[in-house]
Amino acid sequence: MRAVHDAAMNSRSSSLKTMIMAAFLGGLVVAVLGFGAVSAGLVGKNETTTKTIATASPVSNASSDGDQGLVNQIYERDSAGVGFITASGVSEGGSQFDPYGQSQQGTATGSGFLIDKEGHMVTNNHVVSGSDSITVTLGDSDTTYDAEVIGTDESSDLALLKVDAPADVMQPLSIGDSDKMKVGDPVVAIGNPFGLDRTVTTGIVSALQREIQSTNGFSISNVIQTDASINPGNSGGPLINADGEVIGVNSQIATGGSSNGSVGIGFAIPANTVTSVVDQLKEDGTVEHAFLGISGAPLSPQISDALNLDMDAGILVQEVTSGSGADKAGLKGGNEAVTVEGAKVLTGGDIITSVNGDEVTSMDEVVALINAAKVGDKVDLTVDRDGNSQDLTVTLGARPADSSSDSSPPDSGSRQQPEPQLPPGFGQ
């Protein structure tokens, strides 16, 4: 049974000033599992993050002089801008990312990185959530600086801090274009796993366009999967490409068996998402996300045969959130529960066959499309209703604070939920 664990640590160990090098390995899946992934524990409540360092080209032996030299260069260039974050006053009841429900004892630790000379630092929301005081150390220095929260976005699990440190110690990292990353590209992570500060690990991009679940139940799209070692304490730290640019924020890991450490499957929030969220947090401390307002399940050939449908691909609309854009546009949810090969689905609702003219076969696709849109955008849906094709235009609303708010079902463009127990590979 796999689980996802919080990368934030509950206690800080003594400083580790020697680098820890790891070999390049390869990875797994999350977004594709959708509903099934959550129920299987792959992208559930307990999330962990690890940081990865990129190299100029895929390398089979990370100990070779050239490869080691490149990692050294990236570390020398970027490590001074990576912070060790200690958040005090957090809830002692334990985090939903804590798989064992252990008390946080009032303190959580994680990682972050500077993005400008003004002291703005990016980290994970779950690292600082609920804290009443935050301190940061930078790079190889043991000097502690106070930091304040400028804004947080639970839906993307990101937070923006302001570190009160002299300008001459600010060494911000450059943000890259996460859309340019390819599977197999080398990456580097710098962070503080298990409280061991100034730790660097290496790996590759093992998959792209994964999907993970944030703390409020909504999904994060276009996530980068890496095999670089990510462990508790790495949360919020940078995933860096061969050019020394941040291409992701390490946030979660998948683990196996009773282990809560790295098994070579880590997930980083893409830099392009980070840039969009940070811009909004700088503006007014909050972030708006588009909301369609449905829950859905992918239509499979098995379900199609069982329901005598004329199609075997599309999205079965399960529920429609009252008052949402989908509701106002007249989208209909299911009204009769049936079981197909052990999977429970609601039938009788609309079947979405395309969004903005593009065919959709999984909830992952719908989620990504809605996550990329803005509040107020119009989305054209083609749906099959009782064997007849119809076109509906939905004006997207603002996502609620929590996926369970007002008993709303999961947003078809915003979150993952346990879907009918279909084989792995079915979307949200």
C-alpha positions as CSV (number, residue, x, y, z in Angstrom):
1,M,0.0,0.0,0.0
2,R,1.5,3.3,-1.0
3,A,1.1,6.5,0.9
4,V,2.0,10.1,0.4
5,H,3.7,11.8,3.3
6,D,4.3,15.4,4.4
7,A,7.8,16.6,3.7
8,A,7.7,19.0,6.7
9,M,9.7,17.7,9.7
10,N,8.5,17.9,13.3
11,S,11.9,18.5,14.7
12,R,15.2,19.9,13.5
13,S,18.4,17.9,13.6
14,S,21.9,19.3,13.9
15,S,23.3,21.0,10.8
16,L,24.7,18.7,8.1
17,K,27.4,20.7,6.3
18,T,28.5,17.9,4.0
19,M,26.7,17.3,0.8
20,I,24.9,14.0,0.2
21,M,25.0,12.8,-3.3
22,A,22.6,10.3,-4.9
23,A,22.6,8.4,-8.1
24,F,20.2,9.1,-10.9
25,L,17.3,6.7,-11.0
26,G,13.8,6.5,-12.5
27,G,10.1,6.9,-11.3
28,L,6.2,6.3,-11.2
29,V,2.7,7.8,-11.6
30,V,0.1,9.9,-9.8
31,A,-2.0,12.1,-12.0
32,V,-2.9,9.2,-14.2
33,L,-4.3,7.3,-11.3
34,G,-6.9,10.0,-10.6
35,F,-9.7,8.7,-8.4
36,G,-8.0,5.4,-7.9
37,A,-4.7,7.0,-6.9
38,V,-6.3,8.8,-4.0
39,S,-8.1,5.8,-2.7
40,A,-5.0,3.7,-3.0
41,G,-3.1,6.2,-0.9
42,L,-0.8,7.4,-3.7
43,V,-1.9,11.0,-3.5
44,G,-3.7,11.3,-0.3
45,K,-3.6,13.5,2.7
46,N,0.0,12.8,3.7
47,E,2.4,14.5,1.4
48,T,6.2,14.8,1.3
49,T,8.6,16.7,-0.8
50,T,12.1,16.2,-2.1
51,K,14.4,18.4,-4.1
52,T,16.2,17.4,-7.2
53,I,19.2,18.9,-9.1
54,A,19.5,18.9,-12.8
55,T,22.5,18.1,-14.9
56,A,23.4,19.0,-18.5
57,S,22.5,15.6,-19.8
58,P,21.2,12.3,-18.4
59,V,23.9,10.5,-16.6
60,S,24.2,6.9,-15.6
61,N,27.1,7.4,-13.1
62,A,26.6,10.4,-10.9
63,S,30.0,10.0,-9.4
64,S,31.9,10.8,-12.6
65,D,34.0,13.9,-12.5
66,G,32.0,15.9,-15.1
67,D,28.6,15.1,-13.5
68,Q,29.9,15.8,-10.0
69,G,31.4,19.0,-11.2
70,L,28.1,20.2,-12.6
71,V,26.2,19.3,-9.5
72,N,28.8,21.1,-7.5
73,Q,28.3,24.2,-9.7
74,I,24.6,24.2,-9.2
75,Y,25.0,23.7,-5.5
76,E,27.5,26.5,-5.2
77,R,25.3,28.8,-7.3
78,D,21.9,28.1,-5.7
79,S,22.3,26.8,-2.2
80,A,22.8,30.2,-0.6
81,G,19.2,31.1,-1.7
82,V,17.7,28.0,-0.1
83,G,16.3,28.4,3.4
84,F,15.7,26.1,6.3
85,I,12.3,27.0,7.7
86,T,11.1,26.5,11.2
87,A,7.4,27.2,11.9
88,S,6.4,27.4,15.5
89,G,2.9,27.4,17.0
90,V,1.4,25.0,14.5
91,S,-1.5,22.8,15.6
92,E,-0.4,20.0,18.0
93,G,-3.2,17.8,16.7
94,G,-1.1,16.6,13.8
95,S,-1.3,17.4,10.1
96,Q,-3.5,15.6,7.6
97,F,-0.2,15.0,5.8
98,D,1.1,13.1,8.8
99,P,0.3,9.4,8.0
100,Y,0.5,8.3,11.6
101,G,-1.4,11.2,13.2
102,Q,1.6,12.2,15.3
103,S,1.6,15.4,17.2
104,Q,3.6,18.2,15.7
105,Q,4.6,19.4,19.2
106,G,4.1,23.0,18.1
107,T,6.9,23.0,15.5
108,A,7.3,22.0,11.9
109,T,10.3,22.4,9.6
110,G,10.7,22.5,5.9
111,S,12.5,24.2,3.0
112,G,12.1,27.3,0.8
113,F,13.9,29.4,-1.7
114,L,14.4,33.2,-2.3
115,I,12.9,34.6,-5.5
116,D,14.1,38.2,-5.2
117,K,16.4,40.6,-3.3
118,E,13.5,41.9,-1.3
119,G,13.4,38.7,0.7
120,H,10.4,37.0,-0.8
121,M,10.6,33.2,-0.3
122,V,8.5,30.4,-1.7
123,T,7.6,27.3,0.3
124,N,4.7,24.9,0.7
125,N,1.6,26.0,2.5
126,H,1.6,22.9,4.6
127,V,5.1,23.8,6.0
128,V,3.8,27.1,7.6
129,S,0.1,26.6,7.9
130,G,-1.3,27.5,11.3
131,S,2.1,28.9,12.6
132,D,2.4,32.0,14.7
133,S,6.1,32.5,14.2
134,I,8.6,31.6,11.4
135,T,12.3,31.7,11.3
136,V,14.7,31.0,8.4
137,T,18.4,30.3,8.0
138,L,19.9,30.8,4.6
139,G,22.6,28.7,2.8
140,D,25.6,27.8,4.9
141,S,24.9,30.4,7.5
142,D,23.6,29.6,11.0
143,T,22.2,33.1,11.4
144,T,18.4,33.0,12.0
145,Y,16.1,35.6,10.5
146,D,12.4,36.2,11.2
147,A,9.9,35.7,8.4
148,E,6.3,36.7,7.9
149,V,3.6,35.1,5.7
150,I,2.6,37.4,2.8
151,G,0.0,35.0,1.5
152,T,-0.9,31.3,1.2
153,D,-2.8,29.2,-1.4
154,E,-4.0,25.9,0.0
155,S,-5.3,24.8,-3.4
156,S,-1.7,24.8,-4.9
157,D,-0.1,24.1,-1.5
158,L,2.1,27.2,-1.9
159,A,3.0,30.0,0.4
160,L,4.9,33.3,0.0
161,L,7.1,34.5,2.9
162,K,9.0,37.7,3.5
163,V,12.4,37.1,5.2
164,D,13.7,39.9,7.3
165,A,17.4,39.7,6.3
166,P,20.0,42.2,5.0
167,A,20.0,42.7,1.2
168,D,23.7,41.5,1.0
169,V,22.7,38.0,2.1
170,M,19.9,37.7,-0.4
171,Q,20.8,35.4,-3.3
172,P,17.6,34.6,-5.2
173,L,17.2,31.7,-7.5
174,S,16.1,32.0,-11.1
175,I,12.7,30.6,-12.1
176,G,12.7,28.4,-15.2
177,D,10.0,27.3,-17.7
178,S,8.6,24.1,-16.4
179,D,6.8,23.5,-19.7
180,K,10.2,22.9,-21.4
181,M,11.1,20.0,-19.2
182,K,11.2,16.5,-20.7
183,V,11.2,13.1,-19.3
184,G,14.8,12.0,-18.7
185,D,16.1,15.6,-18.0
186,P,18.5,15.6,-15.0
187,V,17.4,17.6,-12.0
188,V,18.8,18.5,-8.5
189,A,17.1,19.1,-5.2
190,I,18.5,21.2,-2.4
191,G,16.9,21.1,1.0
192,N,16.7,19.9,4.6
193,P,15.5,16.3,4.7
194,F,14.9,15.0,8.2
195,G,16.4,18.3,9.5
196,L,19.7,17.7,7.8
197,D,20.2,21.1,6.3
198,R,22.2,21.9,3.2
199,T,21.5,18.5,1.6
200,V,21.6,18.0,-2.2
201,T,20.2,15.0,-4.1
202,T,20.1,14.3,-7.8
203,G,17.8,12.5,-10.2
204,I,15.9,12.9,-13.4
205,V,12.4,13.9,-14.5
206,S,10.7,10.5,-14.4
207,A,7.3,11.7,-15.6
208,L,5.3,14.8,-16.5
209,Q,1.7,16.0,-16.2
210,R,1.0,14.1,-13.1
211,E,-1.7,15.2,-10.7
212,I,-1.6,15.3,-6.9
213,Q,-4.0,16.4,-4.2
214,S,-3.6,19.5,-2.1
215,T,-4.5,19.8,1.5
216,N,-8.0,21.1,0.8
217,G,-8.9,18.3,-1.5
218,F,-8.5,20.0,-4.8
219,S,-6.0,18.7,-7.4
220,I,-2.8,20.3,-8.6
221,S,-2.1,19.7,-12.4
222,N,1.0,19.4,-14.5
223,V,3.0,18.1,-11.6
224,I,6.6,17.0,-12.3
225,Q,7.6,13.5,-11.1
226,T,11.2,12.9,-10.1
227,D,13.2,10.0,-8.7
228,A,15.5,12.4,-6.8
229,S,15.4,11.6,-3.1
230,I,12.7,13.6,-1.3
231,N,12.1,13.1,2.3
232,P,10.4,14.8,5.3
233,G,11.9,18.3,5.6
234,N,12.3,18.8,1.8
235,S,8.9,20.3,1.5
236,G,8.9,23.7,-0.2
237,G,12.4,23.3,-1.5
238,P,13.5,23.8,-5.2
239,L,13.7,21.2,-7.9
240,I,16.4,22.6,-10.2
241,N,17.3,22.0,-13.9
242,A,20.8,21.7,-15.5
243,D,20.8,25.5,-16.0
244,G,20.4,26.1,-12.3
245,E,16.8,27.3,-12.6
246,V,14.0,26.3,-10.4
247,I,11.5,24.2,-12.4
248,G,9.4,23.0,-9.5
249,V,8.6,23.1,-5.7
250,N,9.0,19.7,-4.1
251,S,5.8,18.9,-2.3
252,Q,5.0,15.2,-2.0
253,I,6.3,11.7,-2.3
254,A,4.8,8.2,-2.8
255,T,6.1,5.6,-0.5
256,G,5.8,1.8,-0.2
257,G,5.1,-0.6,2.6
258,S,5.6,0.8,6.1
259,S,8.2,3.3,5.0
260,N,7.5,7.0,5.1
261,G,10.7,7.9,3.3
262,S,11.8,8.2,-0.3
263,V,11.4,5.3,-2.7
264,G,12.3,7.3,-5.7
265,I,8.9,8.8,-6.5
266,G,8.6,12.5,-5.7
267,F,6.3,15.2,-7.0
268,A,7.1,18.9,-7.6
269,I,4.6,21.7,-8.2
270,P,5.6,23.1,-11.7
271,A,7.4,26.5,-11.8
272,N,4.8,28.0,-14.2
273,T,2.1,27.4,-11.6
274,V,4.4,28.8,-8.9
275,T,4.9,32.0,-10.9
276,S,1.2,32.5,-11.5
277,V,0.3,31.9,-7.8
278,V,3.2,34.1,-6.4
279,D,2.2,37.0,-8.6
280,Q,-1.3,36.9,-7.1
281,L,0.0,36.5,-3.6
282,K,2.3,39.5,-4.0
283,E,-0.7,41.5,-5.2
284,D,-3.1,40.9,-2.4
285,G,-2.2,37.8,-0.5
286,T,-4.9,35.6,-2.0
287,V,-5.4,33.5,-5.1
288,E,-8.5,32.8,-7.2
289,H,-8.9,29.5,-9.0
290,A,-11.5,28.7,-11.6
291,F,-14.3,26.3,-10.6
292,L,-16.5,24.2,-12.9
293,G,-18.6,22.5,-10.2
294,I,-18.9,18.8,-11.1
295,S,-17.7,15.4,-10.0
296,G,-17.1,13.0,-12.8
297,A,-15.9,9.5,-13.7
298,P,-14.3,8.3,-16.9
299,L,-16.5,6.2,-19.2
300,S,-14.9,2.8,-20.0
301,P,-15.8,0.2,-22.6
302,Q,-17.0,-2.0,-19.7
303,I,-19.3,0.6,-18.3
304,S,-20.5,1.5,-21.8
305,D,-21.4,-2.1,-22.5
306,A,-23.2,-2.5,-19.2
307,L,-25.2,0.6,-19.7
308,N,-25.9,0.0,-23.4
309,L,-24.3,3.3,-24.5
310,D,-23.4,4.2,-28.0
311,M,-20.0,5.5,-26.9
312,D,-17.1,4.2,-24.9
313,A,-15.2,7.4,-24.1
314,G,-16.1,10.5,-22.2
315,I,-16.9,11.7,-18.6
316,L,-19.9,10.5,-16.7
317,V,-21.1,13.5,-14.7
318,Q,-21.8,12.2,-11.2
319,E,-22.9,15.3,-9.3
320,V,-23.3,19.0,-10.0
321,T,-22.6,21.6,-7.4
322,S,-25.6,23.8,-6.7
323,G,-25.1,27.3,-7.8
324,S,-22.0,26.6,-9.8
325,G,-21.3,27.5,-13.4
326,A,-22.1,24.0,-14.4
327,D,-25.4,24.1,-12.6
328,K,-26.4,27.4,-14.1
329,A,-25.5,26.1,-17.6
330,G,-27.9,23.2,-17.0
331,L,-25.5,20.3,-16.7
332,K,-27.1,17.2,-15.2
333,G,-25.6,14.8,-12.7
334,G,-26.4,11.1,-12.3
335,N,-29.4,9.9,-10.4
336,E,-29.1,6.1,-10.2
337,A,-26.3,4.1,-8.7
338,V,-25.1,1.0,-10.5
339,T,-22.2,-1.4,-9.9
340,V,-20.1,-2.5,-12.9
341,E,-17.4,-5.0,-12.2
342,G,-17.3,-3.9,-8.6
343,A,-17.2,-0.1,-9.5
344,K,-20.1,2.1,-8.3
345,V,-21.1,4.9,-10.6
346,L,-24.1,7.2,-10.9
347,T,-25.9,6.9,-14.2
348,G,-28.6,9.0,-15.9
349,G,-26.5,12.2,-16.0
350,D,-24.8,14.0,-18.9
351,I,-21.7,12.5,-20.6
352,I,-19.1,15.1,-21.4
353,T,-17.4,14.2,-24.7
354,S,-15.4,17.4,-25.4
355,V,-14.3,20.6,-23.8
356,N,-13.6,23.6,-26.0
357,G,-13.7,21.3,-29.0
358,D,-11.2,18.8,-27.7
359,E,-12.3,15.3,-26.9
360,V,-11.8,14.3,-23.3
361,T,-11.5,10.7,-22.0
362,S,-10.3,11.3,-18.4
363,M,-11.0,13.6,-15.5
364,D,-7.3,14.5,-15.5
365,E,-7.8,16.2,-18.8
366,V,-10.8,18.2,-17.6
367,V,-9.0,19.1,-14.4
368,A,-6.0,20.4,-16.3
369,L,-8.2,22.5,-18.6
370,I,-10.1,24.1,-15.7
371,N,-7.0,24.7,-13.6
372,A,-5.5,26.6,-16.6
373,A,-8.5,28.8,-16.9
374,K,-9.5,31.9,-15.0
375,V,-12.6,32.9,-13.0
376,G,-15.1,34.3,-15.5
377,D,-13.8,32.4,-18.5
378,K,-16.3,30.6,-20.6
379,V,-15.9,26.9,-21.4
380,D,-17.8,25.2,-24.2
381,L,-18.9,21.6,-23.4
382,T,-20.3,19.0,-25.7
383,V,-22.4,16.5,-23.8
384,D,-24.5,13.5,-24.6
385,R,-27.9,13.5,-22.9
386,D,-30.1,10.5,-23.5
387,G,-28.4,9.8,-26.8
388,N,-28.6,13.3,-28.1
389,S,-25.6,15.6,-28.4
390,Q,-25.9,19.1,-26.9
391,D,-23.6,22.1,-26.6
392,L,-23.5,24.0,-23.3
393,T,-21.5,27.1,-22.4
394,V,-20.3,27.3,-18.8
395,T,-19.1,30.5,-17.1
396,L,-16.5,29.4,-14.6
397,G,-16.9,30.6,-11.0
398,A,-14.5,30.9,-8.1
399,R,-13.3,27.8,-6.4
400,P,-14.6,27.4,-2.8
401,A,-12.0,27.3,0.0
402,D,-12.4,23.6,0.5
403,S,-13.6,20.8,-1.8
404,S,-16.1,19.7,0.8
405,S,-17.5,23.2,1.3
406,D,-21.3,23.3,1.3
407,S,-21.2,19.5,0.6
408,S,-20.0,20.3,-2.9
409,P,-18.7,17.5,-5.0
410,P,-15.2,17.5,-6.4
411,D,-14.7,20.1,-9.1
412,S,-14.1,18.5,-12.5
413,G,-11.3,20.9,-13.1
414,S,-10.0,21.3,-9.6
415,R,-9.6,18.3,-7.5
416,Q,-9.2,14.6,-7.2
417,Q,-11.5,12.3,-5.3
418,P,-11.9,8.6,-4.9
419,E,-13.6,7.5,-8.0
420,P,-15.3,4.2,-8.7
421,Q,-12.8,1.4,-7.9
422,L,-11.7,0.9,-11.5
423,P,-8.3,-0.4,-12.5
424,P,-5.3,1.9,-12.2
425,G,-5.0,4.4,-15.0
426,F,-8.5,5.8,-14.8
427,G,-8.6,9.5,-14.2
428,Q,-10.2,11.5,-11.4
